[in-house]
Amino acid sequence: MPDRATYLANTYSVLVTSVTEAVDNAAFVVVAVKPGDVESVLGELARAAAGAEKDSPEQVYVTVAAGITINHVESKLPAGTPVIRAMRTRRRWWARASPHWPRAFRHRSTAR
């Protein structure tokens, strides 16, 4: 395990795992990386999501990466994957959801 991952696991009591294991077991996958790292991370997530077991729960992907649109994230992930983009303006946080969001939770809602 890299030194930074060990530090985060020990300091914050978080589970450090591979992308494949995280996608197999997570209901929400949060993409919180610098914009320059989004392409490689989305590629790795897409490979893991495509190889996920059919009985694993559907994941909702949440991105907080600056300047990355929902359409861009959706284009990299398997078709129909629900995506939420959370953004911060000067005064508040707000979220925008993809059209696949209601299907994941069987109702419609977005926050602002």
C-alpha positions in Angstrom: 0.0 0.0 0.0 1.4 3.4 -0.9 2.5 5.6 2.0 -0.3 8.2 1.5 -2.9 5.5 1.5 -1.5 4.0 4.7 -1.5 7.5 6.3 -5.1 8.1 5.3 -6.3 4.7 6.5 -4.5 5.1 9.9 -5.3 8.8 10.5 -9.0 8.8 9.4 -10.0 5.1 9.9 -11.0 4.7 6.3 -10.9 1.6 4.2 -8.3 1.8 1.4 -9.1 -0.7 -1.4 -8.7 -1.2 -5.1 -11.0 0.6 -7.6 -12.5 -2.8 -8.6 -13.3 -3.8 -5.0 -14.8 -0.3 -4.4 -17.1 -0.5 -7.4 -18.2 -4.0 -6.6 -19.2 -3.0 -3.1 -20.2 0.6 -3.1 -23.7 2.1 -3.6 -22.1 5.6 -4.3 -18.8 6.1 -6.1 -17.4 9.6 -5.5 -15.0 11.0 -8.1 -13.1 13.7 -6.2 -9.9 14.2 -8.1 -8.2 17.0 -9.9 -9.5 17.7 -13.4 -6.3 16.5 -14.9 -6.7 13.1 -13.3 -10.4 12.6 -14.3 -9.7 10.7 -17.6 -7.5 8.0 -16.1 -9.8 7.6 -13.1 -12.9 7.4 -15.2 -11.2 4.8 -17.5 -10.4 2.7 -14.5 -13.9 3.1 -13.1 -15.5 2.2 -16.4 -13.4 -1.0 -16.7 -14.3 -2.0 -13.1 -18.0 -1.2 -13.7 -18.1 -3.2 -16.9 -16.6 -6.2 -15.1 -18.7 -5.9 -12.0 -20.8 -8.9 -11.1 -24.4 -8.8 -12.3 -25.8 -9.2 -8.8 -23.8 -6.3 -7.4 -26.0 -3.2 -6.6 -26.3 -0.4 -9.1 -23.9 2.4 -8.3 -24.6 6.1 -8.4 -21.5 8.1 -9.5 -21.0 11.5 -7.8 -18.4 13.9 -9.3 -17.1 17.0 -7.6 -14.3 17.5 -10.1 -14.2 21.0 -11.4 -15.2 21.6 -15.0 -16.3 18.0 -15.7 -19.8 17.8 -17.0 -22.4 15.0 -16.4 -22.4 14.2 -20.1 -18.6 13.7 -20.1 -18.8 11.3 -17.1 -21.7 9.4 -18.6 -19.9 9.0 -21.9 -17.1 7.2 -20.1 -19.2 4.9 -18.0 -21.6 2.0 -19.0 -24.8 3.2 -20.6 -27.5 4.1 -18.2 -25.2 4.7 -15.2 -26.7 7.4 -12.9 -24.4 10.4 -12.4 -24.7 13.4 -10.0 -22.5 16.4 -10.3 -22.0 18.4 -7.1 -20.7 21.9 -7.4 -19.9 24.8 -5.1 -20.7 28.4 -5.9 -19.5 31.2 -3.8 -22.5 30.9 -1.5 -23.8 27.4 -1.6 -23.5 23.8 -2.8 -25.8 22.5 -5.5 -26.2 19.3 -7.4 -27.3 18.4 -10.9 -28.4 14.8 -11.7 -28.4 12.8 -14.9 -31.6 11.5 -16.5 -30.8 8.1 -15.1 -31.0 9.3 -11.5 -34.7 8.7 -11.0 -34.4 5.1 -12.2 -31.8 4.4 -9.6 -34.0 5.5 -6.7 -37.5 5.1 -8.3 -38.3 8.8 -7.8 -37.2 12.2 -9.0 -35.3 14.7 -7.0 -32.4 17.1 -7.2 -31.1 19.5 -4.6 -30.1 23.0 -5.0 
